[in-house]
């Protein structure tokens, strides 16, 4: 191809970083293998034979495809293409997950990302089955098969209607909340968080009255905003400033909600490696 395009053994040899005599031997070997002449060469010029021209026209698309295949494979090897399947739960949906996905898509725009909203328990099952590559889930989680990274640790806050009797107080207590109708995520979708909330109140010697159990965050906010009860959520929701509700610190609650990024150690995906590397950088920046 180089000789056909340059019509000069000197220029072709320079292009291929070869000695001219070595290039001549390779050309002669190719003609010997094929059994016919491809190049007509004199001391003054190089020309393609009819067979050489036909051979070049047939070989060129295949060689170009081969070059492109090498480039595509190199991009895949560097993790610049491919697919990443990511699970996340409600507390990661407001800030941690979108922030990481935005940064990752800027660096690796050709990696297709599949996002799946899943509760913590479902993510653990999905990871074990290879249905997702990585997941944002509620901590704690200990399993030698998985790597993990704490990406958030948030305080619990009370979510209260604007006209509620607790709305004028600078903070509330667990006892205050125990007197109210609570709106908490349903057990089938928020099982890990509901168990944690039960522990918080039982450790304080209190019982809770759960009035409504919507399945998602929007349902919780909607019911609270209509004055149907109060809720408990992580502080990250405050950044969205939903209307007709207010947030109050819980003065006697020191429990923090841990959000973990977890993945299977056996997963050798380059895209996963790049994503977790980026997450570690975010963690380092947050600490500094």
C-alpha positions as CSV (number, residue, x, y, z in Angstrom):
1,X,0.0,0.0,0.0
2,X,2.8,2.4,0.9
3,X,4.6,1.8,-2.4
4,X,1.4,2.1,-4.4
5,X,0.5,5.4,-2.8
6,X,3.9,6.9,-2.9
7,X,5.1,5.4,-6.2
8,X,8.6,5.7,-4.7
9,X,10.5,3.0,-2.7
10,X,12.5,5.8,-0.9
11,X,9.4,7.6,0.3
12,X,7.6,4.4,1.1
13,X,10.6,3.2,3.1
14,X,10.7,6.5,5.0
15,X,7.0,6.3,5.7
16,X,7.4,2.7,7.1
17,X,10.7,3.4,8.9
18,X,12.4,0.6,6.9
19,X,15.6,0.4,4.9
20,X,14.9,0.5,1.2
21,X,16.6,-2.9,0.6
22,X,14.4,-4.5,3.3
23,X,11.3,-3.0,1.7
24,X,12.4,-4.3,-1.7
25,X,12.8,-7.8,-0.2
26,X,9.3,-7.7,1.3
27,X,7.9,-6.5,-2.1
28,X,9.6,-9.3,-3.9
29,X,8.4,-11.9,-1.3
30,X,4.8,-10.7,-1.7
31,X,5.0,-11.1,-5.5
32,X,6.6,-14.5,-5.1
33,X,3.7,-15.6,-2.9
34,X,1.1,-14.2,-5.2
35,X,2.8,-15.5,-8.3
36,X,2.6,-12.4,-10.4
37,X,4.2,-8.9,-10.7
38,X,2.6,-6.0,-8.8
39,X,5.2,-3.3,-9.3
40,X,7.1,-2.2,-12.5
41,X,10.3,-0.5,-11.4
42,X,13.1,1.2,-13.3
43,X,15.9,3.4,-12.1
44,X,13.7,6.5,-12.7
45,X,10.2,5.5,-11.8
46,X,7.9,3.1,-10.0
47,X,4.6,2.1,-11.6
48,X,1.8,-0.3,-10.7
49,X,1.0,-3.2,-13.1
50,X,-2.6,-3.8,-13.9
51,X,-2.5,-6.6,-11.4
52,X,-0.9,-4.3,-8.8
53,X,-3.6,-1.6,-9.3
54,X,-6.4,-4.2,-9.0
55,X,-4.7,-5.8,-5.9
56,X,-4.3,-2.4,-4.2
57,X,-7.9,-1.4,-4.8
58,X,-9.1,-4.6,-3.3
59,X,-6.7,-4.5,-0.3
60,X,-7.2,-0.9,0.6
61,X,-10.7,-1.1,2.3
62,X,-9.6,-4.2,4.2
63,X,-6.4,-2.6,5.5
64,X,-8.3,0.6,6.4
65,X,-10.8,-1.5,8.3
66,X,-7.9,-3.2,10.1
67,X,-6.4,0.1,11.1
68,X,-9.7,1.3,12.4
69,X,-10.2,-2.0,14.3
70,X,-6.9,-1.4,16.1
71,X,-7.9,2.2,17.0
72,X,-11.4,1.1,18.2
73,X,-9.9,-1.8,20.3
74,X,-7.3,0.6,21.8
75,X,-10.2,3.0,22.9
76,X,-12.0,0.0,24.4
77,X,-8.8,-1.1,26.2
78,X,-8.4,2.4,27.7
79,X,-12.0,2.3,28.9
80,X,-13.1,5.1,26.5
81,X,-15.9,3.0,25.0
82,X,-18.1,0.3,26.4
83,X,-21.0,0.1,28.8
84,X,-21.4,0.7,32.5
85,X,-24.5,-0.5,34.4
86,X,-25.1,1.5,37.6
87,X,-27.7,1.0,40.4
88,X,-28.7,3.7,42.8
89,X,-31.1,4.3,45.7
90,X,-33.1,7.4,46.7
91,X,-30.5,9.1,48.9
92,X,-27.9,9.0,46.1
93,X,-30.3,10.2,43.5
94,X,-30.3,13.9,44.6
95,X,-26.6,14.7,44.4
96,X,-23.9,12.0,44.7
97,X,-25.0,9.9,41.7
98,X,-25.8,12.8,39.3
99,X,-22.5,14.5,40.2
100,X,-20.4,11.4,39.4
101,X,-22.4,10.5,36.2
102,X,-21.9,14.1,34.9
103,X,-18.1,14.0,35.5
104,X,-17.7,10.5,34.1
105,X,-19.7,11.3,30.9
106,X,-17.6,14.4,30.4
107,X,-14.4,12.3,30.5
108,X,-15.7,9.2,28.7
109,X,-18.6,10.4,26.5
110,X,-18.5,7.2,24.4
111,X,-19.2,4.9,27.4
112,X,-22.9,4.1,27.5
113,X,-24.3,4.3,31.0
114,X,-27.4,2.4,32.1
115,X,-29.0,3.7,35.3
116,X,-31.3,1.5,37.4
117,X,-33.2,2.7,40.4
118,X,-33.0,-0.1,43.0
119,X,-33.3,-0.4,46.7
120,X,-30.2,-1.5,48.6
121,X,-31.1,-5.2,49.0
122,X,-32.0,-5.4,45.3
123,X,-28.6,-3.9,44.3
124,X,-26.8,-6.5,46.3
125,X,-28.6,-9.3,44.4
126,X,-28.0,-7.5,41.1
127,X,-24.3,-7.2,41.8
128,X,-24.0,-10.9,42.6
129,X,-25.8,-11.8,39.4
130,X,-23.7,-9.3,37.3
131,X,-26.9,-7.4,36.4
132,X,-25.2,-4.1,37.4
133,X,-21.5,-3.2,37.6
134,X,-21.6,-0.8,40.5
135,X,-24.2,0.5,42.9
136,X,-24.9,3.4,45.3
137,X,-26.5,1.7,48.4
138,X,-27.2,2.3,52.0
139,X,-24.5,1.3,54.4
140,X,-23.1,-0.5,56.3
141,X,-22.2,-3.4,54.0
142,X,-19.4,-6.0,54.7
143,X,-18.6,-8.7,52.2
144,X,-15.1,-9.9,51.2
145,X,-16.4,-10.4,47.6
146,X,-17.0,-6.6,47.1
147,X,-15.1,-3.4,47.3
148,X,-16.8,-0.4,48.7
149,X,-16.2,3.4,49.0
150,X,-18.1,5.7,51.4
151,X,-19.3,8.6,49.2
152,X,-21.6,10.4,51.7
153,X,-22.4,10.5,55.4
154,X,-25.5,12.6,56.1
155,X,-27.5,13.7,59.2
156,X,-31.1,12.9,59.5
157,X,-33.5,15.9,59.4
158,X,-37.2,16.3,59.9
159,X,-39.4,17.2,57.0
160,X,-42.4,19.3,58.2
161,X,-45.3,21.1,56.6
162,X,-45.1,24.9,56.6
163,X,-48.1,25.3,58.9
164,X,-47.3,22.4,61.3
165,X,-47.1,23.0,65.1
166,X,-43.4,22.2,65.0
167,X,-42.6,24.7,62.2
168,X,-41.8,27.6,64.6
169,X,-39.2,25.6,66.5
170,X,-35.5,25.9,65.6
171,X,-35.1,22.2,66.0
172,X,-37.2,19.2,67.0
173,X,-36.6,16.1,69.1
174,X,-37.3,12.4,68.5
175,X,-40.1,12.7,71.1
176,X,-41.7,15.5,69.2
177,X,-41.7,13.4,66.0
178,X,-43.1,10.4,67.9
179,X,-46.2,12.4,68.7
180,X,-46.8,13.1,65.0
181,X,-48.1,11.0,62.1
182,X,-45.1,9.9,60.2
183,X,-44.8,9.6,56.4
184,X,-42.0,7.1,55.6
185,X,-41.0,5.1,52.5
186,X,-42.8,1.8,52.1
187,X,-41.2,-1.3,53.6
188,X,-40.9,-3.1,50.2
189,X,-38.9,-0.2,48.8
190,X,-37.2,1.3,51.9
191,X,-36.6,-1.7,54.0
192,X,-33.1,-0.9,55.1
193,X,-33.9,2.7,56.0
194,X,-37.1,1.7,57.8
195,X,-35.2,-0.7,60.0
196,X,-32.7,2.1,60.8
197,X,-35.4,4.5,61.7
198,X,-37.1,1.9,63.9
199,X,-33.7,1.4,65.7
200,X,-33.3,5.2,66.2
201,X,-36.7,5.5,68.0
202,X,-36.5,2.2,69.9
203,X,-33.1,3.1,71.3
204,X,-34.7,6.3,72.6
205,X,-37.5,4.3,74.1
206,X,-40.1,5.7,71.7
207,X,-42.7,4.2,69.3
208,X,-43.6,5.7,66.0
209,X,-47.0,6.1,64.3
210,X,-46.6,5.5,60.5
211,X,-49.6,7.0,58.8
212,X,-48.6,6.8,55.1
213,X,-46.0,4.7,53.2
214,X,-45.4,6.1,49.7
215,X,-42.9,4.3,47.5
216,X,-40.7,7.2,46.5
217,X,-39.3,10.6,47.6
218,X,-41.8,12.6,45.5
219,X,-44.7,10.8,47.2
220,X,-43.2,11.6,50.6
221,X,-42.8,15.3,49.8
222,X,-46.3,15.5,48.3
223,X,-48.0,14.1,51.4
224,X,-45.9,16.2,53.8
225,X,-46.7,19.4,51.8
226,X,-50.4,18.7,52.1
227,X,-50.1,18.5,55.9
228,X,-50.8,14.8,56.2
229,X,-47.8,14.2,58.5
230,X,-44.1,14.7,58.9
231,X,-41.1,12.7,57.6
232,X,-37.5,12.0,58.2
233,X,-35.0,12.2,55.4
234,X,-31.3,12.9,54.9
235,X,-30.0,16.4,54.8
236,X,-29.1,16.3,51.1
237,X,-32.7,16.8,50.2
238,X,-32.6,20.4,51.6
239,X,-30.5,21.5,48.6
240,X,-33.5,21.1,46.4
241,X,-35.6,23.5,48.5
242,X,-39.0,21.9,47.8
243,X,-42.0,24.2,48.3
244,X,-44.5,24.0,51.2
245,X,-42.2,22.0,53.4
246,X,-39.4,23.0,55.8
247,X,-36.5,21.1,57.3
248,X,-35.6,21.0,61.0
249,X,-32.5,19.4,62.7
250,X,-33.3,16.6,65.1
251,X,-31.4,17.8,68.2
252,X,-31.1,14.4,70.0
253,X,-30.3,12.3,66.9
254,X,-26.7,11.6,66.1
255,X,-27.3,8.8,63.6
256,X,-25.8,9.5,60.2
257,X,-26.8,7.8,57.0
258,X,-23.9,6.2,55.1
259,X,-24.1,6.0,51.3
260,X,-21.7,3.4,49.8
261,X,-20.5,2.8,46.3
262,X,-20.0,-1.0,45.9
263,X,-18.8,-3.3,43.2
264,X,-17.7,-6.9,42.7
265,X,-13.9,-7.4,43.0
266,X,-14.0,-9.9,40.2
267,X,-15.4,-7.4,37.7
268,X,-12.5,-6.5,35.4
269,X,-14.4,-3.8,33.4
270,X,-12.1,-0.9,32.4
271,X,-15.1,1.4,32.5
272,X,-15.9,0.3,36.1
273,X,-12.2,0.9,37.0
274,X,-12.3,4.4,35.6
275,X,-15.6,5.2,37.4
276,X,-14.4,4.0,40.8
277,X,-11.1,5.9,40.3
278,X,-13.1,9.0,39.7
279,X,-15.2,8.4,42.8
280,X,-12.1,8.0,44.9
281,X,-10.9,11.4,43.5
282,X,-14.1,13.0,44.6
283,X,-13.7,11.4,48.1
284,X,-10.2,12.8,48.4
285,X,-11.3,16.2,47.3
286,X,-14.1,16.2,49.8
287,X,-11.8,15.3,52.7
288,X,-9.3,18.1,51.7
